[in-house]
Amino acid sequence: MEFLQVHTTPYLLIYVIIYFVAMMLIGLWASRKVKSSEDYALAGRSLGPFVLMGTLLATSVGSGTITGGGNSLAYNYGYWAGIQWVIPFIIFCIIYLCAYKQIRKSNCYTVPQILQQKYGAETRILGSFINLIGMAGIISSQYRGFGYVLNITMGVDKETATLIATAIIILLSVTGGLFSVAWTDAVSAFLIVICCVIGLPFVLQAGGGWGEITAKAAQINPEKLSFFGGRNILIWIGSFLPLVMLETGDQNFYSRITAAKNDKSARTAIIGWMIMAIIVMPCVGLIAFVGSIVFGTNIDAGMSFLSTTTLIPSFVGGMLLAASTAFIITTGTSYLLTCGTSITYDFYVQYVNKKPTDRQVLMTNRIGTAVIGIIALIVLNFFPTLLALQNWSYTMIGASITPCVLGAMWSKKVTRPAGFLSMLFGAVTTLAWEIAGCPGGYQSALIAGPVSILTLIIVSALTQNKKAEAAA
């Protein structure tokens, strides 16, 4: 079967540039509100429900969905796999609805701070390193995603495009802090929902209609029309588990929930976040599926969704591409920002300068953000595909940190040694399984997650008596 070639479409870049300039102006306006280090890290704890739900959605989507996640799953396994990407969003939104009060009550800038309150300083140090390593991988995937946009529109080679993307994302991150990121996120989030809903019918029509699209898919691989896409149940679960585990312990969401102006705003925002995800995720999956059928092996899996913008009317395609680009950029800036915050509060304030001025804290935050941005570019060179990079990054954080964080907030029985060992074994197992090449096609989350959880439970049970004796 012959597939279409993706022709460069420079005119679509006009929409991206216009939107980018608009986001820069919004970011500059918001950056004027940054008067202190707390403004930079937590937006002065003043975010209302609409801005908050927008930044939660934008942070949770980004390149992980537009070029990885739901997009790549739809390319590899069919439209059901892309639609099912909404499942983890529903799961972790429900978890946050149960946990948002505890998160706000902790009053912490970073997740490692929460870990220290329960498990001690050594666990905070380990958690900080794991957090930074995992988030560097997530940031690097945003670079590649933006690189795909430049490749599709201008024909710029992927390496050069990635370098340009790196410079832009780092620059945006170090300027306005969470005020800037939250507002640009919010605008982008509402736009992507609108553009996906409007764009889907045009993409389906460009593909020849649903009947022709599925007929072509059946010729390519009939399993792409099945619910599991040819995967067994464990591999199917493994497709979603890394995202569920990451997002449940992701520092970005903890800091945003903490930045809400009150509990009611946080709760409303989480509900709105879930509703928007339920709308946009199936659209992304279906659009990416059409791209995989129309362009086939002529594109990388990561380009499936974005490539469809060249098939539909320029205004719709341009706005969809612009909104997708904004999601990629804002996710990158979000993770860079949270990395800078972690370096500042988990290392600089904790060990280097325990009584810094507010100016020193703000400067350290910005420098740390830039340094991690450069490290993320280096990390990108070690992974063959965005999906592989995404699964490793998600599992490194999710399998190591998430069980400990949830245990810290919801259980009085977890112990200090259990938290440290759970995190250590989760990280080591993730690395070992990834280095082994994920035997049998089973994602490392399926192995590292249970190892981390069982370690937390077993070691806590074995050390309960010592905990009681210490308390006495």
Number of C-alpha atoms within 10 A of each C-alpha: 6 9 13 13 13 18 14 16 18 14 13 25 18 15 21 23 12 13 20 18 12 13 22 16 14 18 24 16 14 21 20 12 16 21 14 15 21 19 20 26 26 25 29 20 19 16 26 17 23 20 21 29 31 25 33 25 29 30 29 21 25 28 33 29 26 26 31 29 26 34 35 29 27 31 31 16 23 31 31 21 31 27 24 21 25 21 16 20 25 17 14 20 21 15 16 22 15 12 17 18 17 13 19 19 11 16 14 16 24 26 26 27 24 20 28 19 15 20 22 18 18 15 26 24 19 18 26 24 16 22 26 24 19 23 26 25 27 28 34 28 31 34 29 26 32 29 23 27 27 26 22 23 22 17 16 16 13 19 14 13 21 26 15 15 25 24 14 16 24 22 16 23 27 21 19 27 32 32 29 29 30 28 23 27 31 22 20 27 31 19 19 25 22 17 22 24 16 14 23 20 16 19 26 21 15 18 21 13 14 14 11 13 20 21 13 15 22 15 11 13 14 16 16 23 18 16 16 19 20 17 16 11 10 12 17 18 16 19 25 22 23 26 27 24 24 24 25 26 24 25 24 24 24 23 24 24 28 28 27 24 17 17 16 12 20 27 21 16 26 26 18 20 25 20 16 19 25 18 15 21 24 23 24 30 31 26 30 32 34 31 30 32 22 26 19 21 14 15 17 17 23 28 26 30 29 24 28 28 27 21 18 19 13 16 13 22 23 23 24 28 28 27 26 31 28 27 34 31 32 32 30 33 29 26 26 32 30 29 29 28 30 27 24 27 22 24 17 19 17 15 10 11 14 11 10 12 11 13 12 16 21 25 16 20 26 26 15 22 26 22 15 23 28 16 16 25 20 13 17 22 11 9 13 9 17 26 23 13 22 26 26 24 27 26 31 33 31 32 33 36 35 27 26 31 22 15 20 21 17 12 11 9 14 24 25 24 18 26 32 26 18 29 30 21 20 29 26 15 22 28 17 13 18 17 10 10 13 15 11 7 11 18 27 28 33 19 18 27 28 15 20 28 22 15 23 25 18 13 19 21 14 12 16 16 11 12 16 9 8 8 7 6
